[in-house]
Amino acid sequence: MYTYHPVVEILVKNFGTTPQSLEPLHEQLLAYRENTQGLKEAMLKHKVTDESEFQQALAAYYELEYRDNFNDVPVVREFTEFIPIRYAKKNIFFPLKKTRNTLEVAITNPELSQPLDDLARHFKCHIQSVISHKQAVLDLINRAYDESSASTEDAVDLLDSEETYENILAVEEPEDLLDATDEEPIKRLVNSLLWQAAKDEASDVHIDPTPRETIVRYRIDGVLQQVTVFPRQVHVTVVNRIKVMSRLDIAQKGLPQDGRSMVLIAGRKIDIRVSTVPTVHGEKIVMRLLFQEEKLMQLRHLGLAKYILQPYQNMVNSSGGIILVTGPTGSGKTTTLYASLAEIDNEARNIITIEDPVEYKLSGYSQIEVKPKVGLTFANALRSVLRQDPDVIMVGEMRDTETAQIAIQSALTGHLVFSTVHTNNAPATITRLIDMGIEPFLVSSSIIGVLAQRLVRRICPDCRKSYQPHPEQLRELGIKEVSFRKLDRRFFRGDGCDNCRQTGYRGRIGIHELLVMSEGVKNTILESSDSDTIKKQGLKEKMITLRRDGVNKILHGLTTAEEILTITSE
């Protein structure tokens, strides 16, 4: 082997990096024999290794400890008070703990000197470095300053009802809200509302004017919860601040407006869709928060039971046909579509999406946002996409007959098409397409399967308790009481605690229903478009309904009987 940096030798010896993979990097490896950070950048860029392995090799070379995460490290307020967050993020370092003569510090670059010297002088102790990968240290930094940040209530207390508009009319470049140092109370209030919403994993923020005050509510796990109120006098100023952030017309108060903004919160990109409508008490604002994940979620992480996951994955791996995901707004259809695309090799296949709007911007996919005002509709975009040599097409929604017809023709000519429809269950989707004017024989020959889904609230794991359900509840769920008692089964619910805001629920999980387009189902569609008839045939072939899948999740202690009875019907 050539004389490269010893870290390269460690990677070859201990982490499976092959000499053959290093050959295209020969000149760069020689150039970086004394520069580990340049070496790291070159090797990661060419995918010779990953960051975790490189950092472990780096730790071995410097004889330092390596840790993959710092989730169990308690935050010391003294550290956040001394170190500015921007300085910590710029140099990617943060103290972990201090003993009598030693300060343990998380770093990514062992050649970092000035920040560590500053720490040694300030705390008057020896520095013991711990190496990790970049994201682990940034997560630690974000968590530390997150826990040290002021609350929404603190920001409300700082409001000055006489504050002028001039202080809020400058549009800044997106910055991490945890880094923000704004002194203006209105900016601090809006920042804190967004920060708290992200922390609570809210999907929407509602700002509602009333005659005497403005009420702020978050939609958490599908349910609106009031979080704070602020004086009615500053409502217009808050609205204008949000309008400026989303580039809306602050002078237009009599008509609805739609805009968008992007913020960084604890290192996470959040796309904010803003909607304003005039009400008798002033403009109401709803902000939808879309967390821009760097990686697509995997199907196996969506809560699909094995009896649904395996046949659905088989559909996704088909070479052609239509796969439909159905459910009401906010049921996670788009997430399921993206997770389905993640199962497909995007390097070997041309994947194009048509969306309204593009919710998550991803690399490796050609994403098109429809613009009806200029004539770029789903149907027009789909027609154009077919001339782009696609293998896989995702159509955000089949809203009209024209789009459905083009999608079906695409599937019949060898393309794999994903889309969504708004129906109550999987069999009703077939009926909807036929009602739209699609011939039954085209529906039966093009569709591979239909996945219906809902999101139900998950029981909080910190206050979950078991109980024996009432016989009437068992009957409603279709559970035989004798068998239930004989097997000593139990239901679960949350008592309510601080971790779930006393609701008994924390997070959501999907329930699903999969209709496989078997020969029996195809023949049924050709004979009748009635959804009940199609459902009966599906049940004959052991289709699991939304209610049945929900019952299984009740029995596994994931959700409550009340949730399933509210969300589903039989």
N, C-alpha and C positions, 0 to 999 in steps of 0.2 A: 504493500500500500504506500502511496505517496505520503510525505510528511505533512499531514494536516494537523489542525488543532486537536489536542487530546480528547476534546468532547466528541469529535467525530469518531474517534477510535472506540470510545465508550458506547456510542450509539450502535456501532457495528457489532461490538462484542456482546452487549447486554440487551439491546432493544430490536434486533432483527433488521437493522438497516443494511442493505446489501452493497458491496463494493460496486456492482454494476449500476445501481441507481445513482451513485456519486459521480460517475464518469462525465455526464453532461455538465456537471458543476465544477469540474476540475480547476479551471482558472479562478473561479470565485472562491473556492475552498482554499486555494493557495494564498489568495489576496487577503483572506480573513483569518490567517493563522494566529493573529494577535488581537482579533476583534470579535468577541463572542456575540455581540448584538448584530453585527453585520452578517456573521455566520448564520445566526438564527433566522434572520430575515430571508436569506437566500435559500436555506433548506426548507423553510415553511412555504415559501413562494412556489418552489418546485415539488412540494408535497413528498419530499424524501422522508420526512418524519412529521409528527404532530407536536404541538407546543408542550403538551404534558410530558412526553418522552424527552424532548430536548431539555426542558427544565430539570427533569430528574437526572439526566446526564450531566448537566451543568452543576447541580448540587453535589453529585458524586466527585466531579473534578475538584471542586473547591472544598470538599469534605464538610458540607453543610447539610442540615436537615431539610428534607423536602416534605411539604404538605399539599394535599390536593384541594383542601378547602379550609375555611376558618369559621364554619357555621357555629361551632361550640365555643368560640372565643367571646367572652363578655366585653362589652364596650366600656372603656374607661373615659369618663368625661374630660379628665385632665388632658388627654391626648387631643381631643377635638378642639379644645379651647386654645391649645398652643399651636396646632398645625392648621393653616388655612386649607380648606378642601381642595382648592385649585392646585395648590402646591403639592398636596398628597397625590392627586390624580396625575399631575404632570410628570412626577418622578416615580409614580406607582410604588409607593411604600406606605406602611402604617405600623405603628407600635402595637404589639400584642399584649405584653404584660411586663411589669417591672418588679424585680426582686431587689434585694438590698444593693447589690453592686452591678446588676446586669439588666439591660433593657432588650427584650426580644422584639425583633422587627421583621415584619413580612416584606419581602422584596421580590423583584423579578430579575434584577440586574446586579450581580455581585460586584460589578465595577463601579456602582453608585458610591460616591464619596461625600460630596458636600452636604446633602440632607442628613446623612448618618453622623457626620461630624457635628452638625448643628444639634442633633438629638443628644449626642454624647456630652456636649458642653452644657446644654440646658439641664439635663437630668443628672449630670455628674456621675456617669456610670459607663461601664463597658457595653458595647453593642454586640449582640448575638443575632446574626442574620438567619432567617428561615426563608428558603426559596420556594416559590410557587409559580403557577401560571398567571398571566395577566388578569383574566376574568375573576379568579379567586380573590386577588388583592383588591380589585375594583369593587367586587361585591362587599368585601369587608369595609372598605372606605364608605361606600354608599349606605351600608347598614349603620355604621357608626354615626354619620352625620344625620341620617334619617331619624335615629332615636334621640338625637340631640336637638332636633328642629323644634320650632315653636308650633303649637297646635292651632287649629282653625279658630278656636275661641280666643286665643291670644291675639290673632290678627284682627278679629272683630272688635276687640277692646281698643285697638289702636286707631279705629276709624275716626276720621274728622269729617263731619257732614258738610263742612264748608270747603272741602278740597276742590280746587278748580280743575277743569278739564285739561288744561295745558300739561299737567303732570303725567297724563296717561296717553297722550296722542303720538308718542314715538314708537314705531314698530322696530323691535330689536331682532337681531338674529337669534335663532333658537339656542337656549343655553339650558344646562341642567338646573331645574328649579331649586335643588338643594344647594347649588352654588350661588344662587341669586343673593345680592346684597342690597336690593332696593329698599329705600327708606320710606317711599310713598305708601301710606296705609292701603290704598286701593289696590296697588300692584301686589302688596304682600297678602291681602285678602284673597285675590283671585288665584295667586300662586298657591296659597295654602289650601284653598278649595280643591284645586287640581291635584296637589300632592296628597291630600288626605283621601281623595277619591281613588287615586292609584294605589295607595297603601291598602285601602279596603277592598280593592279589586272591583270597584263599581263599574258597571257598563255605561251608565248615563248619570249626568248631573242635571237636576232640574232647579231652576231659579225662578220662583213664583212670586210675583208681587201681590200683596193684599192691601186693603185700605190703610193698615197701620204698620206693617212690617213686610220684609221680604223673607220668604221661607226657602231654605236650601234642602233638597232631598237627593239622596243617592239611590240608584237602583242596584241593589246588591242581591245576587242570586235570584234575580227576576222579580224582586219585591222592593217597592219604594220605601225608604226609611228617612225620616227627618233627621238632619244632622246639626243644623244650626239656623239661627235667624239673625238678621241684621237690620238696622234702622231703615225705615222706608225712605228717608231723605236722601240716602246715598244710592238708591236703586239705579237711577239713571246713570250715575258715574260708573257703577259696576258694569252695567250693560254696555256702556261706551268702551270701557276697557276691553271687554271680551270682543266687541265688534272690531276694535282696532287690531287685536291679535289675529282675528280671522279675516281681516281686510274687507269688512262690510261698511256700508254707508251709514255713518253715525247720524246723519241728518234725516235719513228715511226712517220714520217711526210709525207710519201708518200702513205699511205693507210688510208681509212676511219676507224674510231674507234667509239665504243659506250660504254658509261659508265653511272654511276649514282652516286649521292651524296645526302646527306640529311643535311639541315640546319634548324636552328630555327630563325625565324624573328618575333619579337614582340610576342613571345610566341607561334607562330604557326609553326607546323612542315611542311616543304616543301620538297617534294621529287623532285630532279632535274635529268632529263634524258638528258644526254649530247651526242651530235653527232658531230663528226668532219669529214670534208672532205677536201682533198687537192685541192686548186684552183691555177691558174697561179700566183696569188698575195700572196699566203700563205694559211694557214689553216683557213677555215670558221667554226665557231662554232654556233650551235643552242642548246639552253638549254630550255627544256620544264619544266614548273613549275607545279607540282601537289600538291595542298594544301590538307594535310592530316587532314580531319575533324574528330572530335571525334564521331560525331553522323551522321547517314545517313540522307540525305535530304529527306523530305517527298514529296509524289506525289503532294499534294495540293500546294506546294511551287514552282512547276516547270512551272506554267503559263498555265496549261491545262484548257481549258474552261469547264464549267459544262457538256456540251453535249458530251465531250470526256472523262472527268475525271470519271464520274459515270459508264459508260459502261466498261471503262478500269479497274477500280477497281473491278468490277464484274468478269472480266477475271482473274485478279490476285488472286482472292479468289477461283478460280476453284481448284478442286482436281487433275486434270490431263490435259495434252494437251500442245501444244507449243504456246508461245507468242513471236512474233518477233518484234524487234524494228529496223527500217531501216532509213538510211540517210547517207550522205557523212561523211568523216573523220572530226572530230571537231564539229559535230552537237549535241553533248550531249547524245549520245546513252548510253554510260556507266553510266552516271549519272542517266538516266531514269531507267536502269536496277537495279542499287543499290537502288533507291527510291522505285522500285517495290518490292524488297526483304524486304524493311523496313516495308511494309504493312503486312508481314507474321510473325506469331509468331515463332521466331527462337528457343524458348525453347521447344515447342511442336513438332517441325518438324526438320528433319535433312537436312540442307541446305548446298550444296557444290557448289563452283564456280570453273570454269576452265578458266584461263585468260592468256593473252599474251600482256603486262605483268600484274601483279597484281598492279592496280593503287592505290587502297586504302586498307590498311590493317585494317581489322575490327574484333572485337571480336564477338563470337557467330556464326561464319561461318567457314567452312573448305575451305580455299582458296588454289588452286593449280595453280602454274605458269608453263606453258608449256615450254619445253626445247627441241626443235627439234634436236639440235646437239647430244643429248644423246638418242633420240628416243621417248621422251615424247611429242607426238603431241596431238592436240585436240581430235582426234579419239581414240588414245591409252588411254589417260587420261579418256575419257568418258566411255570407256569399263571397266576400272578399277573402276571407281566411281559407276557403276551399281552394283558392289559387296559390296558396302559400305552402303547398305540399305538406299538410299537417298529418301527424299520426294520431294525436290525441287533441280533442277540443273540449274545453270547458265553457259552457254557456251559463252565465249567472242565473238566468231564469227563463223558462218558456212562458212568456206573457201572452203570446198571440198565436194564431193559427199559422201564419207565415213562418215564424221562427220554428215552430214545431215541425212543419213540413220539411223545411230545409235540413233540420237536425236529423230527421228520420232518413231522408235521402242520403245524408252524409254517412249515417251508420250503415245503410244498405250497400254503400260503395266501399266499405272496408275501414271506416274511421271509428275510433272509440270516442264516444261522446258522453260527457257528464253534464247534467243540468239539474235544476230544481223546479218543483211545482208546489203550489200552496194547496194542499188537501189534508184531510183529517187522518187518513190512513193509507196504507200501500194500495189496496184494491181500488180505492176511490180515485187514485191517480190514473188508472187505466180508463175509468169512466170519464174523467175530466178530458183526457185527450180525445176520446171518441166524440164527446159533446162539442169539442172545438172544431170538429169536422174532419178528423183524421180517420181514415178507413180502418176498421178492426183488423183486417189482414195485414196492414202496414204496421199497426201497433204490435201485434203478436209476433211479427217477423223481425222487428228491429230492436225491441226492448229486451235486455238481458235480465234485468231485475229492478225492483223498486225498494228503496230503504226508507221507511218512515221513522221519524224520531221526535222525541220531546226531551226537554231538560227538566229534571226534578231536583229539588234541594237535597243535599247530602246531610245526613245527621252529623252534628258536631262530635268529633271523636273525644273531646275533652269532657263532655257532660252526658255521654250516651248511657242510657239505662235500659234494661230489658223489662218487659211486662207481658202479662197474659191478655190477649185481645178479647173483646166481647164477641160472643157467637154471631151476632148480627154483622159485625165487621168481617168476620171470616166468610159469611155467606155472600156478602157484597163482592168480595174478592174472588169468589169461586173456589174457596179452600174447604175441603171436607174436614169438619170439626173433629170427627173421631180419629182420623189419621193424624191430624195436627197434634191432638192431645196425647195420642199414643206414642208419637215420636218425641214428645216433650219439646216441641218447637216453641219459640218465643218471638215476639216482635220487639222492636227497639224504637226509642225516641230520645230526643235531647231535652234535658231539664232546663237548659239555658245557663250561660255563664258569660264572663267578660270576653272570652275569646270569640263568641258568636253573637255578641250584642244582645244576649238574653233571648235569642230567637230559637235556640236548639238546633239550628242548621248552620253549616259552614261549607260553602262551595256547592257545586252542582254536578250531577252525573247524568248521562244519557240513558234513556230507555228506547228500545228499537223494535222494529217489525220489518222482516225481510220477506218480500214476495219474489220467489224465484220463478222465472218464466219457463216452466217445464212444459212438456208436450200436453199434459192434462190441462194446465192453465191456459195455454195457447188455444186449445180446442174450445174451452169454455168461453173465451173472449170472442171467438168466431161465432158462437151460438148466442151469446148474450153479453150486453155491456153493463148489466146491472152489477153494482159493486158488491152487494150481498151474495150474489151467485158466485162471483169470482172469489170472494172471501171464503165461502164454503169449500170451494175446490182447493184453495190454499191450505185450509185447515185439514182437509183430507190428506194432504201431503206434508203434514206436521209443521205448518207455518206457525211460528210463535208470535202472538199478537203483542201490541204495546202493553196491554193490561197484564198479560202473562209474564212478559219480561220484567215488568214492574214488580209483580209479586215475587219473582225470584230475587230481585234486589232487596225487597223487604225482608225476605227470609235470610238473606246474607247480612242484614244489619246495616245496609247502605242508605236506605231512605225509609220514610214512614208510610203507613197505610193511608193516612190522610192525604199525603202528597199524591199517591197513585190514584186514589179515588177521585181527587179533584181534577187531575190532569187527563185521565183516560176514561173511556166509556166502552161498554160492551153491548 
